[in-house]
């Protein structure tokens, strides 16, 4: 773990040492710390090694060489350590962060709010450009790291505050609000909280920039978040833009569906930068030019290389046949590349104690939020993450009690899916009880 007891003066001196090492021997610095480069042991001058060791950035190997213990991102002359070395907080090189930094590069200095500051890179870059910065984060550990990085880069004057999204700045206004809130599973609801509450925090002439993922149904359907949230902002006189973030890093996280035949409810995802200005009354929406595509086909008629979808009775029959062959120890034959929404059928629990919750928070064009492509509406676009989680927990508790999950022999492998379409609840429970060890075995076979 990083040494958090370093004084600002010690961290400033450490930053000077790191910058000198990066300038004098970029290859050696990269081998120690670059998050995108191969890592390995290096030799170090003893004076530099002692300085790095004192902050727990390196460890000595038995052969006298040194290895880096943390990843450090370079941004011009400034350096950003990306984790404390504990489980609670770890950051990466995100294209979303780079999109926010691009907005910052074109902004006039003013009052800046960095929501979800993480390692502090947006806040620190803003302060270095003359902005008066407030930076918030839900996790105290993230703020420890952000303060550490500020001192490392000799940047002062940032107002760090702990709290959920915009709660620490209630009633305050800013010239620029920048955020890339966590997403994935139910955390997608955070982007909606920002879009609902963020514009009220803009000063006259201000700008909100949100880097996030958005989804759309089918191959070329509408961006649901635009329909449900951004169009009303436009009607109220705001200038709204939605533009894809094109980047090589983590591009495979986002896919647009491509279907061999029509399949209802399939959702495509890509990362976008959404900007909102209080005045201007315009709406500009761009799509990714060439997103990675996932080919989907019904399980009953899947073809090699396709992701299988279970959406009809025929697909369920094919699934039952696969499970039966696995239970009998027989060769199941050709398998799909993956199983879409496999969480329904034993891949993971839909709502697990202490976990993230249901499969996601998909926004539809009417402003409803559903947990997955086949699920029903469980919340609205104007609900908070806490409200969505509470609704899912309540629905899960009702379903578990109704189904008798506590006494069910299939508990060990059942996903306890809240929306097991095309099966009804009784048929779903019967399938789970009959699957034995076959469902876990199927998912192991489908692992990449």
C-alpha positions in Angstrom: 0.0 0.0 0.0 1.2 3.5 -0.7 2.7 5.3 2.2 0.0 7.8 3.1 2.1 9.4 5.9 4.3 11.3 3.5 4.2 15.1 4.0 3.4 17.4 1.1 7.1 18.4 1.0 8.2 14.7 0.8 5.7 14.0 -1.9 6.7 17.1 -3.9 10.3 15.9 -3.7 9.2 12.4 -4.7 7.4 13.8 -7.7 10.6 15.6 -8.8 12.5 12.3 -8.6 9.9 10.5 -10.6 9.8 13.2 -13.3 13.6 13.2 -13.5 13.5 9.4 -13.9 10.8 9.6 -16.6 12.8 12.3 -18.5 16.2 10.7 -18.2 15.2 7.1 -18.9 11.6 6.8 -20.2 12.1 3.0 -20.9 13.1 2.2 -17.4 10.2 4.3 -16.0 7.8 2.5 -18.3 9.0 -0.9 -17.2 8.4 0.1 -13.6 5.2 1.9 -13.7 3.5 2.4 -17.2 -0.1 0.9 -16.9 -0.1 0.1 -20.7 3.4 -1.3 -21.1 5.0 -4.7 -20.2 6.3 -4.6 -16.6 9.6 -6.1 -15.3 12.6 -5.6 -13.0 15.1 -2.8 -13.5 18.3 -1.5 -11.9 18.0 1.8 -10.1 20.4 4.4 -8.7 20.4 3.9 -4.9 19.3 7.5 -4.1 16.3 7.2 -6.4 15.5 3.7 -5.1 15.5 4.9 -1.5 13.1 7.7 -2.3 10.7 5.3 -4.2 11.0 2.7 -1.5 10.1 5.2 1.2 6.8 5.8 -0.5 6.2 2.0 -1.2 6.3 2.5 -4.9 9.0 -0.2 -5.5 10.3 -3.4 -3.9 13.8 -4.9 -4.0 14.2 -8.3 -5.6 16.6 -11.0 -4.5 19.0 -10.1 -7.3 19.2 -6.5 -6.2 17.0 -5.1 -9.0 13.7 -3.4 -8.4 10.1 -3.9 -9.5 7.3 -1.3 -9.5 4.4 -1.9 -7.1 2.0 0.7 -8.6 0.9 1.9 -12.0 1.7 5.6 -12.8 0.1 7.4 -15.7 2.0 10.3 -17.3 0.1 13.4 -18.5 2.7 15.8 -19.9 4.9 16.8 -16.9 2.4 15.5 -14.3 2.3 12.0 -12.9 -0.7 10.1 -11.5 -0.5 7.0 -9.3 -3.6 4.9 -10.1 -4.2 2.9 -6.9 -3.4 2.9 -3.2 -2.6 -0.8 -3.2 -5.8 -1.8 -1.4 -8.9 -3.4 -2.8 -11.3 -0.5 -2.2 -9.9 1.8 -4.9 -8.1 1.2 -8.2 -8.2 3.3 -11.3 -7.2 2.6 -14.9 -6.5 4.5 -18.1 -10.0 5.3 -19.2 -10.9 6.8 -22.6 -13.7 8.5 -20.7 -11.2 10.4 -18.6 -9.3 11.5 -21.7 -12.6 12.8 -23.2 -13.1 15.0 -20.1 -9.5 16.2 -20.3 -10.2 17.2 -23.9 -13.1 19.3 -22.7 -11.0 20.8 -20.0 -8.3 21.8 -22.5 -10.8 24.0 -24.4 -12.4 25.6 -21.4 -11.8 29.0 -20.0 -10.6 29.0 -16.4 -13.5 29.3 -13.9 -15.2 27.3 -11.1 -14.8 23.6 -11.9 -16.6 20.6 -10.3 -15.0 17.2 -10.8 -17.6 14.6 -9.8 -16.1 11.2 -8.9 -12.5 12.4 -8.9 -10.9 9.0 -8.5 -7.1 9.5 -8.6 -7.7 13.2 -9.1 -6.4 13.6 -12.6 -9.2 15.9 -13.9 -9.2 18.0 -10.7 -5.4 18.4 -10.7 -5.2 19.2 -14.4 -8.0 21.7 -13.9 -6.2 23.4 -11.0 -3.0 23.5 -12.9 -4.9 25.5 -15.6 -6.1 28.0 -13.2 -9.6 26.7 -12.4 -11.0 26.9 -8.8 -11.7 23.3 -8.3 -14.1 21.3 -6.1 -13.6 17.5 -6.4 -16.0 14.9 -4.9 -15.9 11.2 -4.5 -18.0 8.6 -2.6 -14.9 6.8 -1.4 -12.5 8.4 1.2 -9.8 6.1 -0.2 -10.1 7.8 -3.6 -9.7 11.2 -2.0 -6.6 10.0 -0.2 -5.1 9.1 -3.5 -6.2 12.3 -5.2 -4.6 14.4 -2.4 -1.5 12.3 -2.7 -1.3 13.0 -6.4 -1.9 16.7 -5.9 1.0 16.9 -3.6 3.1 14.8 -5.9 2.5 17.3 -8.7 2.9 20.4 -6.4 -0.7 21.4 -7.1 -2.6 23.1 -4.2 -5.9 24.7 -3.5 -8.3 21.8 -4.5 -11.4 21.5 -2.3 -11.8 17.7 -1.9 -15.2 16.6 -0.5 -16.6 13.1 0.3 -20.1 12.2 -0.8 -22.4 10.7 -3.4 -22.2 12.5 -6.8 -23.6 16.1 -6.4 -24.7 15.8 -2.7 -21.5 17.5 -1.4 -22.2 20.7 -3.5 -25.9 21.1 -3.0 -27.0 24.6 -3.9 -23.7 25.5 -5.6 -23.1 26.4 -9.2 -20.1 25.9 -11.5 -18.8 27.1 -14.8 -17.8 23.5 -15.7 -19.0 20.2 -14.4 -17.0 17.1 -15.5 -17.8 13.5 -14.6 -17.4 9.9 -15.7 -19.5 8.1 -13.0 -19.0 4.4 -12.5 -21.1 2.2 -14.8 -21.9 -1.4 -15.4 -24.9 -3.4 -14.0 -27.1 -1.2 -11.8 -24.4 1.5 -11.6 -25.7 2.7 -15.0 -28.3 4.5 -13.0 -25.6 7.0 -11.9 -25.4 8.6 -15.3 -29.1 9.3 -15.1 -28.7 11.0 -11.7 -26.1 13.3 -13.2 -28.3 14.1 -16.2 -31.3 14.9 -14.0 -29.5 16.8 -11.3 -26.4 18.2 -13.0 -27.8 21.1 -15.1 -29.1 22.8 -11.9 -25.5 23.2 -10.8 -24.5 25.1 -13.9 -23.8 28.9 -13.7 -24.8 31.1 -16.6 -22.8 30.1 -19.6 -21.7 26.8 -17.9 -21.2 23.4 -19.3 -21.9 19.8 -18.0 -19.8 17.1 -19.7 -20.7 13.5 -18.9 -18.6 10.6 -20.2 -20.5 7.4 -20.0 -22.0 4.5 -21.9 -25.4 4.7 -23.7 -27.4 1.9 -25.2 -29.9 1.5 -28.1 -32.2 -1.3 -29.1 -31.7 -3.3 -32.3 -29.0 -2.5 -34.8 -30.0 1.1 -35.6 -32.7 1.9 -33.0 -32.8 5.3 -31.1 -30.5 6.1 -28.3 -32.9 5.7 -25.4 -31.1 8.1 -23.1 -31.6 10.8 -25.7 -35.3 10.1 -26.0 -36.0 10.0 -22.3 -33.7 12.6 -20.8 -31.9 14.8 -23.3 -34.8 15.7 -25.5 -36.6 17.4 -22.6 -33.5 19.3 -21.8 -33.5 20.5 -25.4 -37.1 21.5 -25.2 -36.3 23.6 -22.1 -33.8 25.5 -24.1 -30.5 23.6 -23.5 -27.8 22.9 -26.1 -27.2 19.1 -25.9 -24.6 17.1 -27.8 -24.0 13.3 -27.8 -20.8 12.2 -29.5 -19.1 8.8 -29.4 -15.8 8.5 -27.7 -13.5 6.8 -30.1 -10.5 5.0 -28.5 -8.4 1.9 -28.9 -8.4 1.0 -25.2 -11.1 -1.2 -23.9 -12.9 -1.0 -27.3 -14.1 -4.6 -26.9 -16.1 -3.7 -23.8 -18.8 -2.2 -26.1 -20.6 -3.9 -28.9 -23.4 -3.3 -31.4 -25.6 -6.2 -32.0 -25.9 -7.8 -35.5 -28.7 -10.3 -35.9 -29.2 -13.2 -38.4 -32.9 -12.7 -37.9 -35.1 -10.3 -35.9 -34.8 -10.7 -32.1 -36.7 -8.4 -29.8 -35.1 -6.5 -27.0 -31.4 -6.8 -27.9 -29.3 -3.8 -26.7 -26.1 -2.3 -28.1 -23.7 -0.3 -26.1 -21.0 2.3 -26.8 -19.2 5.0 -24.9 -20.3 8.6 -25.5 -19.5 12.2 -24.3 -22.7 14.0 -23.5 -22.5 17.8 -23.0 -25.3 20.1 -21.8 -25.2 23.9 -21.8 -28.2 25.7 -20.2 -28.9 27.8 -23.3 -28.7 27.3 -27.0 -31.7 25.1 -27.8 -30.1 22.5 -30.0 -29.7 18.7 -30.0 -26.9 17.0 -31.9 -26.5 13.2 -31.8 -23.7 11.2 -33.5 -23.3 7.4 -33.5 -20.1 5.4 -33.5 -18.8 5.1 -37.0 -17.6 1.5 -36.7 -18.4 -0.1 -33.4 -17.3 -3.6 -32.6 -20.2 -5.9 -33.5 -21.6 -9.0 -31.8 -23.4 -11.4 -34.0 -26.5 -12.8 -32.2 -28.8 -15.7 -33.2 -31.5 -17.7 -31.5 -30.1 -20.7 -29.5 -32.4 -23.0 -31.4 -30.8 -22.0 -34.7 -27.4 -20.6 -33.8 -24.6 -20.6 -36.2 -20.8 -21.0 -35.4 -19.3 -17.8 -34.0 -22.7 -16.3 -32.9 -23.8 -15.4 -29.5 -26.9 -17.4 -28.6 -30.1 -15.7 -27.4 -32.8 -17.4 -25.5 -36.1 -15.6 -26.3 -38.6 -18.3 -27.5 -39.9 -21.7 -26.5 -37.7 -23.3 -29.2 -34.6 -21.7 -27.6 -35.6 -23.1 -24.2 -36.1 -26.6 -25.7 -32.6 -26.4 -27.2 -31.2 -25.3 -23.8 -32.9 -28.3 -22.1 -31.4 -30.7 -24.7 -27.9 -29.2 -24.1 -28.3 -29.6 -20.3 -29.6 -33.2 -20.7 -26.6 -34.2 -22.8 -24.2 -32.7 -20.3 -25.9 -34.4 -17.4 -25.6 -37.7 -19.3 -21.9 -37.1 -19.9 -22.5 -37.0 -23.6 -20.8 -34.7 -26.2 -23.2 -31.7 -26.5 -22.0 -31.0 -30.0 -21.5 -27.6 -31.5 -21.8 -24.7 -28.9 -22.4 -21.0 -29.4 -19.7 -18.5 -28.9 -21.5 -17.2 -25.8 -24.9 -17.1 -24.1 -26.4 -13.6 -24.0 -27.9 -12.8 -20.6 -26.5 -16.1 -19.3 -27.1 -14.6 -15.9 -30.7 -15.9 -16.1 -29.4 -19.5 -16.3 -26.8 -20.0 -13.6 -24.0 -17.6 -14.7 -24.5 -15.3 -11.6 -27.3 -14.3 -9.2 -29.7 -11.6 -10.4 -29.8 -9.9 -7.0 -27.2 -11.2 -4.6 -26.6 -10.1 -1.0 -24.0 -7.4 -0.9 -23.5 -7.5 -4.7 -24.1 -4.9 -7.4 -27.7 -6.1 -8.0 -29.5 -7.0 -11.2 -28.0 -7.3 -14.6 -28.1 -3.6 -15.5 -30.1 -0.4 -15.6 -31.2 -0.1 -19.2 -33.1 3.1 -20.0 -36.0 2.9 -22.5 -37.5 5.6 -24.7 -40.4 6.1 -22.3 -38.1 6.9 -19.4 -38.4 3.5 -17.7 -35.5 1.5 -16.3 -35.3 -2.2 -16.7 -32.6 -4.6 -15.4 -32.0 -6.5 -18.6 -33.1 -6.9 -22.2 -35.9 -9.2 -21.3 -36.9 -7.6 -18.0 -39.8 -5.3 -17.0 -39.6 -1.8 -15.8 -38.4 -1.5 -12.1 -37.6 2.2 -11.8 -37.7 5.5 -13.8 -35.0 7.7 -15.3 -35.5 10.2 -12.5 -34.8 7.7 -9.7 -31.6 7.5 -7.8 -29.3 4.4 -7.7 -30.4 3.9 -4.1 -34.1 3.9 -5.2 -33.4 1.4 -8.0 -31.5 -0.9 -5.6 -34.2 -0.8 -3.0 -36.8 -1.6 -5.7 -34.8 -4.6 -6.9 -34.2 -5.9 -3.3 -37.9 -5.6 -2.5 -38.9 -7.4 -5.7 -36.2 -10.1 -5.1 -37.4 -10.7 -1.5 -41.0 -11.1 -2.7 -39.9 -13.5 -5.4 -37.6 -15.6 -3.1 -40.4 -16.0 -0.5 -43.0 -16.8 -3.1 -40.8 -19.4 -4.8 -39.4 -21.0 -1.6 -35.8 -20.3 -2.5 -34.5 -20.8 1.0 -35.6 -24.5 0.9 -34.8 -25.2 -2.7 -32.2 -27.8 -3.6 -31.2 -25.7 -6.7 -30.0 -22.7 -4.7 -26.3 -23.4 -5.4 -26.6 -22.9 -9.1 -29.9 -21.0 -9.6 -29.6 -17.3 -10.7 -33.0 -16.6 -9.0 -33.8 -14.4 -12.1 -36.5 -11.9 -11.6 -37.5 -11.9 -15.3 -36.9 -15.4 -16.6 -38.8 -14.9 -19.9 -39.8 -16.7 -22.1 -40.4 -19.1 -19.1 -43.0 -18.4 -16.5 -41.9 -18.6 -12.9 -43.0 -22.2 -12.3 -41.3 -23.4 -15.5 -38.1 -21.5 -14.5 -38.0 -23.1 -11.1 -38.6 -26.5 -12.6 -35.7 -26.0 -15.1 -33.3 -24.9 -12.3 -34.2 -27.9 -10.1 -33.7 -30.3 -13.0 -30.4 -28.9 -14.3 -28.2 -30.3 -11.6 -24.6 -29.6 -12.3 -25.2 -29.2 -16.0 -25.6 -25.4 -15.9 -22.3 -24.7 -14.2 -20.6 -27.1 -16.7 -22.2 -25.3 -19.6 -20.9 -22.0 -18.5 -17.4 -23.4 -18.1 -17.6 -24.7 -21.6 -18.6 -21.3 -22.9 -15.9 -19.4 -21.1 -13.4 -17.7 -23.5 
